[in-house]
Amino acid sequence: RHLLICLALFLPLVSPAVRAGEEEIELGSRFVDPPGEETRWVVTRARLLATPSWKPDDGLPPLAMEKAIAVAKDCVKKLNPELDSVFLWEATITRVGRQDIPDRWFYSVTFCGVYKGRRGFGPGPTCRVLMDGTIVEQRKTHEK
């Protein structure tokens, strides 16, 4: 009976994905910009497992890098409408670092933005792209 009361009090505090039995996995490192806004990229375990697996020895990845870059560029433009344009700074392919999720990879694509005709200095907006061509959710929070 006490367990039921504790569950009733605690359950509403848990995210919907966790309540549904979905573990959330953070892909890649977190990014904190100078004003203290932290960006994380989070995906559910089920969604990650639904993406195509890949072993580098088997040939090219399921999603071509140029396709990942195009998808990420569209995403960055939607998330940053104030930018005049963006150009590619860096694109990497990274293995999901979990033994229980074998052979899953994602792209991390970073751009440099042009704002009011001025090109930024160094890396800027970043997107993570799964091997099925979908974007990984960005979560932004402010450090306290």
Residue pairs with C-beta under 8 A, 6 or more apart in sequence:
11 19
15 24
17 23
17 24
17 44
18 24
22 44
22 45
22 46
23 44
23 45
24 42
24 43
24 44
24 45
25 42
25 43
25 44
25 45
25 48
25 96
25 98
25 101
26 40
26 41
26 42
27 41
27 42
27 43
27 94
27 96
27 106
27 128
27 136
28 41
28 94
28 106
28 108
28 128
30 38
30 39
30 40
31 38
31 39
31 126
32 38
32 39
32 143
33 39
35 142
36 142
36 143
37 140
37 141
37 142
37 143
38 140
38 141
38 142
38 143
39 126
39 138
39 139
39 140
40 138
40 139
40 141
41 128
41 136
41 137
41 138
41 139
42 136
42 137
42 139
43 130
43 136
43 137
45 101
47 130
47 134
48 96
48 101
48 104
48 130
49 101
49 104
50 132
51 62
51 104
51 130
51 131
51 132
51 134
52 62
52 63
52 131
52 132
53 102
53 103
53 104
54 61
54 62
54 103
54 104
54 105
54 131
55 103
61 93
61 105
61 131
62 131
62 132
63 107
63 129
63 130
63 131
63 132
63 133
65 91
65 93
65 107
67 133
68 91
68 107
68 109
68 129
68 133
69 88
69 91
69 107
69 109
71 127
71 129
71 133
71 134
71 135
72 91
72 107
72 109
72 111
72 127
72 129
72 135
73 86
73 88
73 109
73 111
75 127
75 135
76 83
76 86
76 111
76 113
76 125
76 126
76 127
77 83
77 86
79 125
79 138
80 86
80 113
80 125
82 115
83 113
83 114
83 115
83 125
84 113
84 114
84 115
84 116
84 117
85 113
85 114
86 111
86 112
86 113
86 114
86 124
86 125
87 111
87 112
87 114
88 109
88 110
88 111
88 112
89 110
89 111
89 112
89 122
89 123
89 124
90 108
90 109
90 110
90 123
91 107
91 108
91 109
91 110
92 107
92 108
93 105
93 106
93 107
94 105
94 106
94 107
94 108
95 104
95 105
96 104
96 105
96 106
104 131
105 131
106 128
106 129
106 130
106 131
106 136
107 128
107 129
108 126
108 127
108 128
109 126
109 127
109 128
109 129
110 123
110 124
110 125
110 126
111 123
111 124
111 125
111 126
112 119
112 120
112 121
112 122
112 123
112 124
113 119
113 120
113 124
113 125
114 120
127 135
127 136
127 138
128 135
128 136
129 135
129 136
130 136
